[in-house]
């Protein structure tokens, strides 16, 4: 009997996909920990823009202490969300995020069809449905969905810009105008010498900044000169959900003020090494891996990278299918291990909250900072990939495997 993608019988793939969807539907309520808290803050920002843009960063909800932290343009984007009734807004955010999740899988897999055919046979559309459904259980994805966050949407926008769009840069610039984290992808355009795309991204981003100044000049000036660097508005830096170098150093040293000089040195090394690997991967034709590594730079170097920001584990895990085979390691095993750990979410295993993270023992540090170790492992595996074309990668590969 012929088999379809994922090893399912060719005549029954839709039954397989339906079974996965049912299983996810049964399991998801047990890991759905939030009720759209971040979406409520988004709605607050949109409402503030409508009422008085100058109050955007002072407005608070009675039952949520978190303020709006995005640029003014981000608040403007949230205006339609603030106009919808809450059930429709929350349901709509989940629906749009699921569409983005589907797009992420589709764009990522499109660059890896040759390997997928090798291991699974001819792809079937039902397989994509099953993968999208199953990935809802990954910790960063389920956190994004339950919080009502926009991480999946921004990830899909960036991937579209880098992998699909004919006029690159515009969507990256607009995404950075909504939430600053996509600024890291300017580095990809820079090191790969995509000057026109970099100009497009810069122009689009500056346009969003200008719109903010037109809405509320003093508020915009205060945001870009003071509030943009105020990490105290984002939450407790020691919390285990903060999977960045800064969060790690705070938990290890016990210094709640941040990683200090050591953090700055680690950030510098990460930026230099990450951009080098970003360029190497791009030049050897691994565009998906390249943009995913660039995303890792932002995740690791940001003062705060909450676990739901790590939705980039999706394209990065797919990259591991084709770009990693060190020694006799099987790429499917590597990728399955990767997704399995993000499914389990070991960062939540140790005691957390109320700065309990400052007293973690060695094993708790290993589990509680798991996403950082996974990021480093992925970077090493990608650097030692099976299709190195750059001479420096070939020499490094030979030195470590002989």
N, C-alpha and C positions, 0 to 999 in steps of 0.2 A: 504494500500500500504506500502510495506517495505521501510525503509529509509536507506540511506547510511550515511557515515561519514559527519559531519557538517549539518545533517538534510536535505540534498538534496534527492530528489527521487532517488531510486537505479538505475533507468534506464536513468537518465539524469545528472549524476555527471559531465561528461565532458563538457556539455553545461554550467553548473554552473562555472566550472573552466575557460572556455573560456570567460564567461561574466566578471569574476573578472579580467582576463588578459586585456581585452579591457578597462575596467574602469580604471585600473592602468595606462595603456598606455595613456589614455586621461588626467589623473590628473598629472602624473609625470612631464611633461614639465613645469608645473606651480610652482613646488618646486625644480627643477633642477637648482641650483644656481651657479654651477662652471663648468669649462671646462678642467678638468684634471690637475689642477695646481700642485698638489703633484706628479702626474705621470711625469710631465715635470721635476721636480727636481730629481726624480728617474732616469730618462733618462740621466740627467746631471751627476749624480753620476756614472752610468754605463759607460758613455763616458769618464769620467775622469780616471776611472780604466784602460780603454783601452789605453788612451793616456799617462797618467803619474799619477799613484796612489798617488804620494806625493801631488798632487794638489786637491785631493778629497774635502777637506773642505774649500778651497779658491775659487773654481770655482763658478761662478754666471751666471745666465741668465740675459739678458739685461732688460727683462720686469717682472722678478720675483726676489725679493730681498732675498727670503728664500734660505739658504744654505742647503747642504746635511748634515743630522744630525745622520744618522745611522752608526754603526760600519763598518769597511772596508769590512767585509764579506758581509754585506748588499749591499754595492756598487757592489761587485762581482756578487751577485745574480741578480742585475739590468742590467748587461751587455747585455743579450739577448734583453731586452726591448729597450735599446738604439740603437740597430741595426735595429729595425723595423721602417718603415715609421709611422709618427704620427697617421694617421687614424687607421692603423692596430694595433698599440700599445694601443691606447685608447679603441678601440673596443674589443681588446683581454683582456685588464684588466677588463672591465665590464663583459665579458663572463666568465672569470675565477672566478671573484667575485660572479657571479650568481650561478656557480657550487658550490662554497663554501657555499653560502647561502642555496642551496638545501641540501648539506651535513649536515649543522648545524641543519636544521629542522629534517632531517631524523634520525640523531644520537640522537637528543634530544627527539623526540617523541617515539623512540623505547623503551625508558625506562619508558614510561608512557602509554602504550597501554591499560592497564587495566582500567585506569580512563577514557581515551578517549572513550573506548567502552561503559562505563557506561553512559556517558552523550550524546554521539553522535551516538552510534551504531557501526556497523562493519566498519572499516576504508576502504576507497577507494583510489586508487592511485591518482585520480583526486583532492582529497582534499589536498594532499601535493603540487600539482601544484598551487592550489588556495592560499594556505598559503604562499608559496614562493613569488608569485606575489604580494599579499597584503602587505607582510612585506617589500617590496621595498619602500613603502611609509613611513615607520618609519624613524624618523629624523636621527638617527645615520647611518642607512643603506643607505638612499638616499644621505647623505653627503659623505659617504665612496665611493659610486659609482661615484658621480659627481666629487669628488676630484681625483679619480683614486688611492685611498688609498688601503692598503693591510690588513686592519683590519679584514675583513671577512675571508680572507685566513688564517691569523694567528689564528683566533678563531676556524676555522674548524680543523686546524692542532693540536691545543691543545686538542680539544674535541676528535679527533681521538686517540691521544696518551693516554688520560685518560680513555676513554670509550670503545675503540675498540682494540687498538694495543696489541699484546701479549707481546712484549718487550717494556715496558713503559719507558719513559724518553728521548729516543733518539730524538723524534720529538720536545719535549719541549726545549731541549738543542739547536737544530738547529734553532727553531723559535726565541729563545733569542739571538742567534748569528746574526740574521737578524735585529731585533728590540728589544731593551732591555726589553720592558715591560713584555714579558712572563717569565722573571726571577722570578716574583712573584709566579709562580706555583711550583718553587722549594720548597716553603713553604708548599704547599699541600703535596708533597712527604715526606717532613720532619716530619710534625705533624702526618701523617698517617703511619709513620714508613715503608715506601716503600724504603728500603735502596738500593736495587739493581737498582730500577728505578732512584733514586737520583744519584747513581753512573753513570748510563748511561747518564742522563741529564748533569751532570757536565763534563763528558768526551767529550760529543758532543759540549757543549758550549766552553770549553777550546780549542777544535780543531778549532773552528771558529776563536777564538782569535789568535791562532797560525798562521792560514792562513793569517790573517791581518798583522801580524808582518813579515811574509815572503814576502808579497806584498810590504809593505812600512814600514820598521822598525821605522823610526823616526816619521812618521805620526801616526802610531799606538800608539807609546808611548805617543805622545802629546794628542791623543784622550783619552786614558784611564787615563791620569794623569791630564788633564786640561779640555778639551772640553766636556767630558761626564757630567760634573756638571754645564756647562754654559747654564742656561735656557734662557739667552738673545738671543741665536741663534734660539729659537723655536718660539718666537712671544710675543705679549703683554700679560702679565700674568693676567691683570685685565679684559680682554675681556670676555664677557659672555659665549663664547664658551668653556672657560676653566672651566670645571665642576669638580674641585678637591677642597679639603679643602684649599689648598693654594690660589686658585683663589677666593674662598668664603671669606677667611679672608682678602685678599687684598681689595675686594669690600666693605667689612664691615668697615674695619679700615681706608681705604684710603692710606695705606702704600704700595707704589709700589715696595718696596724692598722685599716684601714677608711677610709671616705670622710670621716669627721669632720664638721665644721660644714657643709661644702659638701653632704655627703650629707643632712644634716638639713634644709637649705633645699630641696633638690631633692625630698625626700620630702614636705615640707609643701606645696609647689606641686603635686606630683602628686596628693596626697590631695584638696586643694581643687578642682583642675581636674577630677579624675576623678569626684568625687562630684557636682559640678555637671553634668557630662555624663551621669552615671548617672541623675540626676533628669530631665534634659531628654529623654533617650531614653525613659524610662518614661512620662512625661507625653504623649509623642507616639505612644504605642502600640507602641514597639519594646522589648518586655520582654526578649526574648532578647539583643538588643544591650546593653540596660541591665545585665543581670546579668553579661554578658561583660566589659564595661568595668569593672565593679566588681571582677571577678576580676583584671583587669590592674593595678588599684591594688595589690592584694596581691602580685602577681608582681614589680612594679617596685620596691615599697617595702620588701619583706622583705630583711633582711641577706643571706639566701641563698635563691635561687630556682633550683633545679637545672632543667636542661632538661626533665626528665620532669614537672615541675610544670606545664609549658606545654601540657597537654592541652586547656586552654581555647582553644587555637587552633581547635578544632573548631567549637564554637558561635559563636565570633567570626567565623570564615570564612564560616559560613552566614549570619550577620547581614549580611555585606558584599554578599550577593546582592541584598538588597532595600533596604538602607539607604544604599547608595552609588551615586551617579551624579553625578560632578562634571564639568561641561562636557559633553564627548562621550564620556567614559569609559564603557565597557560594563561592567556589574556582573559579568558572567560572567568577563571578562578579569581584573578586579580579584581576584575570588575564586579563580580558577585560579592566578594569580600567587602569591597568599597561600599556598595549599596546596602549590604547587610548591616554594616556598622552604623550607617546613617539611618537605617530603619530602627535599630535598637536605641540609638541616642544615648551612648554611655555618659555623656556630659551631665546627665541628670541623675546618675546613680549615687554619687557622694552626697553628703549633707549639704544643703544650700540655703541661702537666705539669711538675713541678719548677720552677714559677714562670717558665717560658719566656714566659708571657703578659705579663710585665712589660717585655719588650723588643720587643713587637710594633711594627711600623711602621704607617703610616696605613691602608694597604689591609688589613692584618691586623686592625686595630682595627675597621674597617668590617664585615668578614666575621665576626670573632669576637664581635661584639656585635649580630649581626643581629636577634635576637629583640626587642631594645629598639627598634631602628629600625622594625621591623614593627609593634610595639605603638603607637608614636607615629603612624605612617602610618594605622593603622586608626582611631585616635581622631580624627584630623583628618577622615578620610573619613566617619566616622559623624556627626561634628558638622556636616558639610556635606551631609547626606543629602538625598534627593529629596523627603522628606515632612516638612519642618520645619513645626511648628505654633506653636512658641514664638517670639514676636517677636524676641528677641535672636538666635536662630539664623537667622531670615530676614535680619536686617540683616547678620549676619556673612557669610552666604552671598552676598548681593548685593554686599557690599564686595569680596570676594575673587574673584568671577567676572566682574564688570563691568569 
